[in-house]
Amino acid sequence: MAGFSRAQAVSFAILVAIVILAPFFVYPIVAMQVMCYGLFALGTNLLMGSVGLLSLGQAAYFGLGGYTAGYLVQSLGLTPEIGILAGGLAGGLLGAVFGWLAIRRQDIYFAMITLALAQIVYFGAVQLTGFTGGENGIQGIPRSALFGLIPLGNDRVIYAVVGVVFLAGVLFVHRVIHSPFGQVIRAVRDNEPRMVSLGYRPASYKRIIFILAAVLAGIAGGLKAMVMGIQTLSDVGVTTSGLVVLMVLLGGIGTIFGPVVGALIVVAMQYYLAPFGAWVIVIQGGIFVICVLIFRRGIVGEVAYRLKSPL
């Protein structure tokens, strides 16, 4: 595959095989959640890995994408593809505004600004009950026909749609990172003053990546709303922002497949540790500590380091 290293090509082929075979071994809803969060984490990794910016407010775009898709499909009767695309557009527009405000700052100040802006969105979601449903959320989002032709009521059918969008997102992120634009972004991350001296405008490049991450988050949020049939405040809360950062850290910052692995681990723990009740947080914390101690570069990042090949 063009632009892929051998290790990346093999990894992508394995990922495709897993996506195809997963619904035969795992409950499709769980697999689809992994892919939705994986797409969300891929966008967040663009910020953290390519630009070196830690955003604590990515849930704002994820939640807005879900609310937009849910409202358009349920209240206005539009088709799912319009709802999902509108979710991505809404996330991108919000990202353009928030990016313009946040990119002016660096390091911890950037992180705090993104967190504050996301909290504003959360407050808006609580108050705008006509659009978001407030604390009740948007419930009973219908799985109407895709393009008016393909019914999404069957889990296997919507799984195929989510799988295609997810794999397309992986390819898109890979292309962005390995394009000339991506090379400039990495150079800005490594030595911003030098890029300024060469005539580049780092803020503009950072803003573009910020918007792309927001678009991916919005699409992921729209997909999740379609899959679950409900959109709640939890998707726009600070906990979700923290979870997606954790996914990137577990999988490996700056890797292509790391965020996907991180999403798989986090979602799997949410489902399979549920019987432990309040002990879930303690168990999760212990697992995260072990992963950080053993895999300092993240799971995929550590594998890539040992193979001396990017993943």
Secondary structure by P-SEA (a helix, b strand, c coil): cccccaaaaaaaaaaaaaaaaccccccaaaaaaaaaaaaaaaaaaaaacccccccccaaaaaaaaaaaaaaaaccccccaaaaaaaaaaaaaaaaaaaaaacccccaaaaaaaaaaaaaaaaaaaaccccccccccccccccccccccccccccaaaaaaaaaaaaaaaaaaaaaaaacaaaaaaaaaaacaaaaaaacccaaaaaaaaaaaaaaaaaaaaaaaaaaacccccccccaaaaaaaaaaaaaacccccaaaaaaaaaaaaaaccccccccaaaaaaaaaaaaaaaaccccaaaaaaaaacccc
